[in-house]
Amino acid sequence: MTILIFFAAHWYLSLFTQTFFHHRYAAHQMFTMSKSWERFFQVLSLVFQGSSYLSARTYGILHRMHHAHADTELDPHSPKYDKNLFAMMWRTKTVYSNIFYGRVSIEDKYKKDLPEWFAFEKFASSWPVRLFWALFYIGFYVAFATQWWMFLLLPIHFVMGPAHGAIINWFAHRYGYTNFEVSDTSKNLLPVDILMLGESYHNNHHKFGARPNFGVKWHEIDPVYIAIKILDKVGVIKIKLQPVKIQ
């Protein structure tokens, strides 16, 4: 039971920082926050994401490119151009690394108002830090695992962040339902999204890219939007008032 609780905690805490901070804040600027809170959530991202820590700046650039070029050859992670899920993940990783290490030139429009803390991101993305977290996960499993099959969960811990992205970028462009007609293959993967904290309402998000609530239908509950409303209410963030007409 301890292992399953630990796995669930890592799954949802890592996912929360990715969808709240990297996706809705860094990439889309759906709300604002002070520089102090921005630094806080960058550190929190390292703690929650661990060995699969993602640079919020690089993620923001990558995701903006996805929206600008969805399902074209310029899309950094469209399933249309890869033979399987793992090939897409590797291609995305290559594009991510090229952006992070400055190997490619990025248009200014993709870099506007992104969180920038280069010293911290270099530290958090270093192999010694990633190895520390990997050893921590292994040590935890050695201490608390009661069945051999539990160790099969370890590889997911190592790549938790990219795994979350791959679920949406692969499956939510292949399977599911649509509420809106858009120019790409984005779909709503789950009608009630507890697994991905609202991220699987992908068709809704591609239709209304600046809308902080990914749910549209009555059953499409977005747990992270609830957290956003609470954090806005207590003054940690400020939601940008962008009225969206939904028909």
N, C-alpha and C positions, 0 to 999 in steps of 0.2 A: 504493500500500500504506500509506503514512503516513497518508493521509486516512481510510482504512478503520479503521486501528488507533485513530486519534484518535476517530472516531465511536463505535466499540465501547467505548472507555474511558469516554467521556462517557455513553453509554447505561447501562453497568453501574454506574459510580460514582454517578451521579445516582440511579439506581434503588435502589442499596444504601442510601443515606442516607434515601430516602423510606420504604422498607419497614422498615429497621432502626430508625431514629430517629423519624420522623414517625408511622409506622403502629404498629409493635409496642411502641415505648416511649411516645410522647406520647399516642396515642389509647387504647391498651389497657393500658399499664403492665404489660407481661408480665415486665419485669425492672426493677430499680432501678439507679441510678448516682449518684455524688456530683455535687454542683453543678459542680465543676470539669470533670468529664467531660461533663456536660450542656452546658456552654458550649463545650467542645471540639467536640462533635458538631454544635452549632449553627453554629459557624464552618466546620466541614468541609462542612456542607450547602450553605453559600454557595459554597464553592470548587467542589464537585462539581456542584451544580445550576446555578450561574451565572445566566444571564439569566432562568431560570424558577424562581428560588428561591421556596420555599414556607415560610411561617411555620408552625413546628411547632405552636404554640398554636392557630392558626386551623385548620390541618389536623386537629388532634385534635378540635376542636369539630365540624367538618364531618363527620368520619368517625363520630363517636359519634351524630350525628343520623341518618346513613345506617343504622346498625345499629338504632337505635330505631324508625325509620320506613321500613324497607326496602320498596321498591316501592309506597309510598303517595304521595299528593300532597305529603306533608311531607318526602319523601326528596329531598335536594339534588341527586342525580344518578341517578335511575332512568330507564332507557331507555323505560319504559312511557309517559312523558309528553312525549317529544320525538320529532319526526319523523325526525331523523337524528343522527348522532354529533356533528356540529359544533354543532347546536342544544343538545344536552345539555352540551357543553363550555362554551358561552357562558352557559347558565343556572348551571352550577356556578361559573363565574368570577364571576358576579354575586353569588351567595350568599356566596362566599369573600370578595369585596371588602367586602360589607356587614358581615360579621363582623369582618374585619380592621380596618376603619375605625370600628367601633363604631356603625354606622348602625341596628342592630337590637338588641333586648334578647334576651339568651341566658339560658336557665334555668341555675341554679347547678350542676345535676347534670352538665351538659355541660362545665363549666369546672374541675372538680375535679382538682387535682394535675397541671396542665399546665405544661410549660416556659414560663417567662415571662422575657423579656429584651427589653422593648419598644424600648429605644433601638437595639439591634442590629438587630432585625427591621425597624424603620422605615428604618434605613440600608440594609440588604440588599435591601429591597423598593423602594427609591427608583428613579426612572427614570434618573438619571445612572449608578447602579451597573448597572442592567440594560443600559443602552446600552453601557457599558464592555465587558461580557461579549460582547454582540452584535458589537461592533467587533473584539474579540479573535478570535472565531470566523471572522469574515470575513477578517481579516488572515491567520489561519492557513491558510485555504483558498487565498487569493491566493498565499501563499508555497509551498504544497506540493501543491495540486491539479494533476493531470496530465491530467485529462479534463474536458470541460465538464459532463458529467452529475453529477460529484461535487458541484457547487454546488447541485444539487437537494436535497442532504441538509441544507443550511444551515437551512431553516425548522424542521426537527425539533430542531436544537440550540436554537433560540430558545424553543421551548415544550416542552422535553424532559419536565419534571415533569408538567405537565397531560396530555401525550400518554400517559405511563405510566398515569396514573390513568384516562384515557378508555378505554384498551385493556381494563382490567379492568371498569370500571363499565358499559361498553357491551357488549362481546363476551362477558364472563363472566356476563352476565345473559341472554344470548340463545343462546349456543352452548356445547356441551360435554356432559359427563356428570355425574351426581350419585351420590355415595356415601350421602347422607343426605336424608331428607325434612325440609324446612324450610318456613317460612311465606312464603318469597319465591322469586324465580326464580334465585337464585345457582347457578352451575354451575362445575365444574372445567374450565377451558378447554383445558388441555394435560395429557396423561397423564404426561409427563416435562417438567418446566418449567425449562429452562435460560434461555429467553428473558426471563422475568419474575421470576426468582430466587425462585420459590415462590409469588408473589402470585396466580398463576392457579388455585391450588387454592382457589377462592373458595367453593365449596359447603362444603368442609371447614371453612373459616374461619368461615362464618356459623353452622355447627353448633356449633363450639367456639371462641367469640370470644376467650377468654383463653389459648388454647393457643399457645405460641410456635412449635411445629413445625406448619406448615400441611399437611405431608404426612401421609397416613394409610396408604394402600396401600403395598406393598413398592416399587412403581415410582415413587411420588410423593416424589422426593428434594427436600428443601428446602435449597438452598445457604446461605441466610441463617441457618437454624437451626444449621447447622454452625459458622458464624461466631459465633453467640450462645453456643454451648457453649464455644468457645475463649476468648472474651472473659470468660465467667463463670469459666472455669478459671484465667485469669491475674489475675482480680480487678478487671477494668475495670467489669464489671456483676455483678449478682447476680440470677439467675433466681428468680422467685417460684415456690415449690413449690405448684402447683395440680394435683393429680392429676385426670386426666380419664378416665372409663371409656368406652372405644370398643367398640361392639358391631358 
